[in-house]
Amino acid sequence: MTAPDTGRNGQTDGGRTPPVTLASLAADLRSEADRANERRLLVLAGDADATRHAAVDAIEAADLPVPDCTAVSAAEDWPFEHVGPRQSRELLGRTQQAIVLDGHDECSPNAIGRTVGAVDGGGLYVLLAPALDDWAERRDAFDETLAVPPFEVDDVDGQFRRRLVETLRAHPGVAICEVPESYDGPESEAVEIRDDGLTEPYPVRPRETPEPPAGATFDDDVYRACRTVDQAEAVHELEALRDGESDPAVVVEADRGRGKSSAAGLAAGALASEGRDVLVTAPERRGADEIFARARERLAAADGLAADAEGRIDADSGGCVRFARPPEAATLPGDPDAVIVDEAAALPVSLLERFLDGPPAAFCTTVHGYEGAGRSFDVRFRGSLSDSGREVVDVRLDEPIRYAAGDPVESWAFRALLLDARPPVDQLVTDATPETVSYETLSPERLPADDHLLREAFGLLVLAHYRTEPDDLARLLDAPNLTCRALLYDGRVVSVALLAREGGLSEETRERVYRGDRIRGNMLPDVFTSQLRDREGGVPVGYRVMRIATHHAVRSGGLGSRLLAEIEAEFSGDDGRDADLRSEQVDYLGVGYGATPELLDFWRENGYRTVHLSTTKNDASGEHSALMVRPLTDAGADLAARHAEWFRERAPGVLAGPLSGVDPDVIRRALRAVDDDAVPEKPGLSERDWRVVVDAANGMGSYHAAPAAFSHLALRELTLGRAGLEPGEERLLVEKVLQNREWADVAEDLGRVSTRMTMRAFGDACEPLVETYGTAAAKAHREYWD
């Protein structure tokens, strides 16, 4: 029976009105959503097959057109479009009247984030789930991705779904129906309506029609193609990309669904129709689909489309819109006239800064969303923009494109996925110092119980890192290999570290990895075993610092170092406390990240030592990854020592090969962070080798007469730093000796007046090496020149 008086807005009149059925509820939800240009969320909980049939019936009862409906489900028997759970990304940039997200076999937070924004105003978002009271205790295919070795799926917690259910039950605009296994149709009174989800909103106000702004230079048709006044204003500001003299930078910010990518696409098409070459980049190629779709539409409408291929649109005017992945795009291939960077906050600042040396550029970014919303974009990159001398044009889009402002389903998604999570406001933490904070464990049980603490901790992780997605929230709450530590000031999170347990792998697992299998959630052991061929690399237990973030208002104040010191004390057993991990011996702490000089210095100053520098660049960051280790036990020290020694031994080969183009400052700092014990007690140069080095220091002889000798000395000095070379001299050793660049290239890169002056500077750099490391015979030969 349908329970009377169960909806938030429900009323009972003693049974005189017809009972509410699934069919009537679906029709009412659709009618209300359509009247307000909002969406409604319908939850169907119960048996998998029954809820799937009920979803189809509800969509039919709501009179939603089948071509505008999509099911995201592991089941395949649907009367409308169907995609698998792992293909939910295909709905990005699309708009549907109804989307059914089937959470029975797999409930991924990413899938929720990708699909909820694809429902148009007046539509329904239908979520299928097991019985809500039991959902958190069930394990599914997404949970299996959280169970990284050596953990099993039964070790996964259910905190994310427990919290998800709470938001569903508490939020307006969400209807909840319990569907029995014996479900026999949309009129059945056996469907129990726990909440009708009706909010009785006001009718939607008419949307203002965009008009070409005064002084616009793009064709009027470009502005008539805009959906909102906000979007037209953004396109107008993007006209600045036509200015190739002052090279302005346009920053376009918006929440999801506000049309920023569409605005960028309209501007790109308008620029191409004028004969301009527009280079587009984004973290992923499909992420730029909306830009290309709107650019193609604009060129086709103007009869200016000459050719259309994957990743490139050519216009009759000779202009084009073309795509390149971020690291390649940062080199400005083909000398474009303008650059558009979509989802810019999902790229590291060091990569974004490279676009400031080129033509006019637009940086479009999502403020709240799984695409990435790094605080580094707002703080660090804003500083780089100011220092660049470019005219900066800021645009913000607030009006939703697909539905009305205040849509309850958008509000629910923001809350459920913490898309709007933020760290504490600056004023509350500016007095925090390493002496005034407390070190605390943020356990998966504590965080959901304190929504304020969860929002601050996750918000700090989101805003300090350039790639965060809803799945990361579930990992934080449920993954058995992850744990979180933080520094709190007056109850506010000012620094946080997310740690991943790695290693302690069985012999069988290690053998599989050694033979080429990849292992999830174990970055360092995987590299040690599969790439560096260390059969025992997965034996010691380590904790990798996946992410560490300090509130921007108190950065550079020592809080990050204080947090790392507390973690080390806890995990090594030197803190005097009963830690929750004390039952398991932790052999080392580790970290892996895109190497920059500043980060290498930070980790070295905190006791971490380089054991590997990847020979390939990360696709997203365009940087080479550094792996560093901080031993805590003898087993950890043995692991670190052998890999530090192997890193030093292979350095001459990789630095002159795949790493020959790496920034010499990265090489300098990576080598300075190698453990001193990895350096042999003596350089091991022959008498002749020393004679060549001494002669070179005195302007005679040639580096090429004994390159290995110079390589040994350069590695020694760059690791130990005992000769006291200036940074410019160290860069010279890196580029000429270790990276084996031509003299002319070295001179140009280091800003030397000539090749001859560069060679003379090289000789000057060799003198302290002879003084510091030379044998008695070497110093005697130096007297010959004196």
Stockholm file with secondary structure:
# STOCKHOLM 1.0

chainA/1-786         MTAPDTGRNGQTDGGRTPPVTLASLAADLRSEADRANERRLLVLAGDADATRHAAVDAIEAADLPVPDCTAVSAAEDWPFEHVGPRQSRELLGRTQQAIVLDGHDECSPNAIGRTVGAVDGGGLYVLLAPALDDWAERRDAFDETLAVPPFEVDDVDGQFRRRLVETLRAHPGVAICEVPESYDGPESEAVEIRDDGLTEPYPVRPRETPEPPAGATFDDDVYRACRTVDQAEAVHELEALRDGESDPAVVVEADRGRGKSSAAGLAAGALASEGRDVLVTAPERRGADEIFARARERLAAADGLAADAEGRIDADSGGCVRFARPPEAATLPGDPDAVIVDEAAALPVSLLERFLDGPPAAFCTTVHGYEGAGRSFDVRFRGSLSDSGREVVDVRLDEPIRYAAGDPVESWAFRALLLDARPPVDQLVTDATPETVSYETLSPERLPADDHLLREAFGLLVLAHYRTEPDDLARLLDAPNLTCRALLYDGRVVSVALLAREGGLSEETRERVYRGDRIRGNMLPDVFTSQLRDREGGVPVGYRVMRIATHHAVRSGGLGSRLLAEIEAEFSGDDGRDADLRSEQVDYLGVGYGATPELLDFWRENGYRTVHLSTTKNDASGEHSALMVRPLTDAGADLAARHAEWFRERAPGVLAGPLSGVDPDVIRRALRAVDDDAVPEKPGLSERDWRVVVDAANGMGSYHAAPAAFSHLALRELTLGRAGLEPGEERLLVEKVLQNREWADVAEDLGRVSTRMTMRAFGDACEPLVETYGTAAAKAHREYWD
#=GR chainA/1-786 SS CCCSSCSTTCCCCTTCSCCCCHHHHHHHHHHHHHHHTCCEEEEEEECHHHHHHHHHHHHHHTTCCGGGEEEECSCCCCSSEEECGGGGGGGTTCCEEEEEEECSSCCCHHHHHHHHTTEEEEEEEEEEESCHHHHTTCCCHHHHHHCCTTCCGGGCCCHHHHHHHHHHHHSTTEEEEEECTTCCCTTCTTSEEEECCCCCCCCCCCCCCCCCCTTCCSCHHHHHTCSSHHHHHHHHHHGGGGCTTTCCEEEEEECTTSCHHHHHHHHHHHHHHTTCEEEEECSSGGGGHHHHHHHHHHHHHTTCEEEEETTEEEETTSCEEEECCHHHHTTCTTCCSEEEETTGGGSCHHHHGGGGGSSCEEEEEESSSTTCCCHHIIIIIHHHHHHHTCCEEEEEECSCSSSCTTCHHHHHHHHHHTTTCCCCCGGGTTTCCTTTCEEEECCTTHHHHCHHHHHHHHHHHHHHSSCCCHHHHHHHHHCTTEEEEEEEETTEEEEEEEEEEEECCCHHHHHHHHTTCCCTTCHHHHIIIIISCCTTTTSSEEEEEEEEEECGGGTTSSHHHHHHHHHHHHHHTCSSSCCTTTTSCCCEEEEEEECCHHHHHHHHHTTCEEEEEEEEECTTTCSEEEEEEEECSHHHHHHHHHHHHHHHHHHHHHHTTTTTTSCHHHHHHHHHTSCGGGSCSSCCCCHHHHHHHHHHHTTCSCGGGSHHHHHHHHHHHHHHCCSCCCHHHHHHIIIIIISCCCHHHHHHHTTCSCHHHHHHHHHHHHHHHHHHHCCHHHHHHHHHHC
#=GC SS_cons         CCCSSCSTTCCCCTTCSCCCCHHHHHHHHHHHHHHHTCCEEEEEEECHHHHHHHHHHHHHHTTCCGGGEEEECSCCCCSSEEECGGGGGGGTTCCEEEEEEECSSCCCHHHHHHHHTTEEEEEEEEEEESCHHHHTTCCCHHHHHHCCTTCCGGGCCCHHHHHHHHHHHHSTTEEEEEECTTCCCTTCTTSEEEECCCCCCCCCCCCCCCCCCTTCCSCHHHHHTCSSHHHHHHHHHHGGGGCTTTCCEEEEEECTTSCHHHHHHHHHHHHHHTTCEEEEECSSGGGGHHHHHHHHHHHHHTTCEEEEETTEEEETTSCEEEECCHHHHTTCTTCCSEEEETTGGGSCHHHHGGGGGSSCEEEEEESSSTTCCCHHIIIIIHHHHHHHTCCEEEEEECSCSSSCTTCHHHHHHHHHHTTTCCCCCGGGTTTCCTTTCEEEECCTTHHHHCHHHHHHHHHHHHHHSSCCCHHHHHHHHHCTTEEEEEEEETTEEEEEEEEEEEECCCHHHHHHHHTTCCCTTCHHHHIIIIISCCTTTTSSEEEEEEEEEECGGGTTSSHHHHHHHHHHHHHHTCSSSCCTTTTSCCCEEEEEEECCHHHHHHHHHTTCEEEEEEEEECTTTCSEEEEEEEECSHHHHHHHHHHHHHHHHHHHHHHTTTTTTSCHHHHHHHHHTSCGGGSCSSCCCCHHHHHHHHHHHTTCSCGGGSHHHHHHHHHHHHHHCCSCCCHHHHHHIIIIIISCCCHHHHHHHTTCSCHHHHHHHHHHHHHHHHHHHCCHHHHHHHHHHC
//
